Amino acid sequence: MSTIAVVPGSFDPVTLGHLDVVARSARIFDEVHVLVVHNPGKTAFIPLEERVALVERSVAELDLGEHVVVTSWSEGLLVDYCVNVGARVLVKGIRSQVDVAYETPMAIMNRSLAGVETVFLLPDPAHALVSSSLVRQVASLGGDVTPYVPGAVAEYLRREEDTR
């Protein structure tokens, strides 16, 4: 039996920390779905379709093979997607105690709702302090985000800044 894992996120934008979690998940699980989701608690900086395209380009550069799928989901609960594709595991990157406090109730609820377990991966120290919101802030103020994001994202953010 193959194990399917889902790595969900708003990826607004995708960072090198996100990609580190995807790459490590691909080494652990037979199939990995990178799921770009809409977070109802946030206003998106990058439109969903653009985020999916940026994640696809960034994951393709990692050359992880065909067992990594990039898609989006906005039709209900995250665990509904998991049930639809036969995934039994969610993988979440955890940078700090704040992330643990935020993710723990959701992990318990997802297990209760659908029997989907959550695995927390600690960050590579090089990416431990990087968040999408911090990248957005630095980019919006004209700072260099290339050390924190894949090339496709840095290029996208530069183009967007040039049009403003």
N, C-alpha and C positions, 0 to 999 in steps of 0.2 A: 504494500500500500504506500503510495507516495504522499508526502506531507506538503500541503499547500499552505503558504504563509502570506499574509497581507501586510504590507508596509503602508499605512495610510498617512496622509498629511495634506495640509493645504498647499504646501510647497510654494509659498508666495513671497519670495522665489525659492526654488530649490537651492540648497547650499551644499558645500563639500561635506558637511556633517551628515546631511540627509543621505548623500551618495555613499558615504562610509557605512551607514546602517544598511543600505540596500545591498552593497557588495558583501558585507559580512553575512547578511541573511541568505544571500545566494549560495554561500559556501555551506550553510547549515541545512537549508531546506531544499526539497526536490523542485519546487516551483514557487516563485515569488511574484506576487501581484503588487506593483507599486500603484497605489490608488490615490488619485488626486481628488480630494473632496472639498466641498464648500463648507466652511465653518460658519454656521449661522450667527455666531457671536462676533464675527469680524467682517469688515468691509474689505473686499479683495482689492489689492493693489494692481495685480495682473489678472486679466480676464481668464476664466477657466480654460478655454481652448488654448490660449497661449501658454498657460502653465503646463498643460498636458504635453504640448509640443516641446517645450523647454526640457521637461523631465525626460521625454523620449530621446531627444538629442543627447542629453547628458548621460543617460543610462547606456545608450548605444556606444558612446565613447569608452565606457568601461569594459566593453566586450565580455559580458557575463554569459553569453549564450542565449539560446532561445527559451530557456526556462524562466526568464524574467519578462513579465508582461506589464506594460504601462497602460492604464485606463483611468476613467473617471467614474464617479458615482454621485448622484444627487437625488436618488429615488426612494429614500427612506433611511433606515438605520444602517450603520456600518456592518452590524452583524447580519443584516439581510443580504448584503453583498457576499459576506463570508459563506453563508448557507447556500446561496445561489451557485457559487463556484466550488464548494466543497472544502473550503479552508477551515482549519480547526485552530489556527494560530494567528494572532495579531502581533506584530513586532513594532515596538515603540522605542525610539532613542530617548534616553534620559540624561539630561545635563546636570541637574541639581536636585536638591530636596524639594524645590518648588515644583519641578516636573513630576516627581514621585507623588506629591500631595494632589496634584491635578489629575494624574492618570489613574491612580489607585481606585477611586470610586467607579470610574468608567470601566476599568478592567473587571471589577467585581460584577458590575451590571451586565457586561457582555457575556461573562461566564454564566450568569444566572439566566439571561434571556435565551442564549443559544448554545451554551456549552463551549464557547470559543475562549480559549486561553490567551493570555497576553504575556509576551516575553519582553522584558526590558533589557536593552543593550546600553551599556555605558559608553560614553563617547571616547573617541581617540582624543588624547589631550590637546592635539593641535586644533581641534574643532569644538572644544568643550564650552567655550564662551560665545560661540557664534549662533545667532538666531536670525530667522528671516526678518523679523521686525528691526533688528539692529542693522542688517544689511540694507533694508529699505531706507532707514534713517541716514546712514552714511552716504548711500547713493543719492538721495534727494538733496543732500547738502554738498554734492560735488566731490565726495571722497572716493578713493580708489577701493573697490570691493573685489578686485581680481584675486586676492589671496583667500577669499572666503566662498567664492562661487565658481561653478564651471564656466568655461569660456563662452558658451552660448548665452548664459545668463548675463555675464558682464557685457557682452555685445548688445543684448536686448536692452539692458538698463541704460547704456550709453546712448543708443538710438532714441529711447524714450526721453531722456534728459535733453537731447538735442532738439526735440520737437516741442519742448515746453518753452 
